[in-house]
Amino acid sequence: MFPKIISVIPKPNFTLELEFENKIWKEFSIIPYLEFPVFKPLKDASFFNQVIVKYDTVVWGKEEVIDFDPFTLWTESIEITKPQIQS
């Protein structure tokens, strides 16, 4: 089993920063997927930036018409280091 996504930050160049429940941050590029018909609307940067976390994955659109499999997000993303915020 893999951890759930708890937050997402859209970044330039069609990249998502993903925070998982185990506090691991990963970066996921959607560029390889943009030629598939279902993902073509994500080429619009304003639409891409509307990404939210729902159902333990990332989704776009009012009817959540576009999403990614959580397993894909976990296995095909690259772990990154995020600075720790002191409280």
C-alpha positions, -999 to 999 in steps of 0.1 A, spaced: 0 0 0 12 35 -7 5 67 13 -24 90 5 -19 125 -11 -27 152 13 -18 184 -6 -8 195 -41 10 225 -55 9 232 -92 43 244 -105 56 258 -138 63 234 -166 33 212 -159 48 198 -126 29 190 -94 45 190 -60 27 163 -40 27 159 -2 19 124 10 5 115 44 39 101 55 53 137 50 73 127 19 72 154 -9 74 143 -45 75 160 -79 54 147 -107 56 159 -143 24 155 -164 43 164 -197 45 127 -209 7 125 -205 -3 157 -224 -7 140 -258 -33 115 -245 -68 129 -254 -81 128 -218 -52 150 -205 -51 175 -234 -72 201 -214 -43 203 -189 -22 221 -216 -42 252 -206 -21 265 -177 -50 282 -160 -69 249 -159 -38 230 -149 -34 253 -119 -69 245 -106 -58 210 -94 -71 199 -60 -68 168 -39 -99 146 -37 -104 109 -33 -67 106 -22 -55 117 -56 -54 149 -77 -84 160 -99 -93 188 -122 -127 202 -133 -160 208 -116 -171 172 -123 -135 159 -116 -132 149 -153 -95 145 -151 -75 126 -125 -44 105 -120 -42 71 -105 -26 75 -70 -3 45 -77 11 63 -108 16 95 -88 35 76 -61 57 54 -83 64 78 -112 72 109 -91 106 119 -77 112 126 -41 122 162 -32 132 180 -1 110 207 12 123 232 38 108 226 72 87 254 85 94 262 122 63 269 143 
